[in-house]
Amino acid sequence: MEVIRLEKVALWRRTQEEFSYDLKKTMLSILEGKYRQPAKKLVLDNVDLVVDKGEKIGIIGANGSGKSTLLKIISGILQPTSGTVRVRGHVAPLIELGAGFDSEISVLDNILLYGVLLGFSRSEMKKRAQSILEFAELDDYALVPVKGLSSGMVARLGFSIATDVQPDILILDEVLSVGDESFKNKCKQRIDNFWNGETTVLVVSHDLEFIKQSCERAIWLNKGQVIFAKNSEETVYQYLQAVK
Ligand SMILES: Nc1ncnc2c1ncn2[C@@H]1O[C@H](COP(=O)(O)OP(=O)(O)OP(=O)(O)O)[C@@H](O)[C@H]1O
């Protein structure tokens, strides 16, 4: 059964250095006749992708080739400029963990809020809060505002919320380095369980051996385009030939 379908997906992004949220500066530069249209870059270019339930897919390619951007599009964090994205099932995006937290409100309230962002109801999240706090080892911090947590604790909380129930689709950006050694082992075990089960997995990694061993299929991206997308062994081989 098909769980992800991307058709002709393109994404233009403004390049950082030209981009300003400062309305006053923008208005001034228009008045002074110095305003330049922000430069834009095509970061995903006509991407087609179909993924079936349970597939484990690796995404490889050079720095800046669009791998993380593709994961963000599939997770719904970014919307494409054109093309269509269809995703079926509950997605656990393990990217930019904790980026959606409100640092002023408590850990408990953030669990409710973040869970709702991930598509769960508030009452469901209330029931789950205890197991999330326990896994994150933050039981004593439930009522503390998130700004009182260390960055490792924030990542632990993000991981714990996103993986509390087995997701239909797991999105992993690079090898996870969440928290300290003992927490890393806990994360790895949880991910291994999903990996060996029915969950569809998309993982970005520069570790080509890992991709070959752990993924059935791999997608090679270059400058936002899919260059090759077959079994992982062959895709890695083609990629290595090209960069030699
Ligand atoms: N927030 C942003 N605003 C504008 N452009 C961005 C932003 N984030 C990334 N980009 C640009 O999008 C392109 C693709 O970036 P992306 O992070 O998807 O690459 P990547 O393949 O994951 O790279 P890496 O292997 O270095 O992690 C790059 O040219 C990058 O400069």
Residues whose N, C-alpha, C, O or C-beta is under 5 A from the ligand:
A	BS01	LIG	R13 R14 T15 Q16 V43 G61 A62 N63 G64 S65 G66 K67 S68 T69
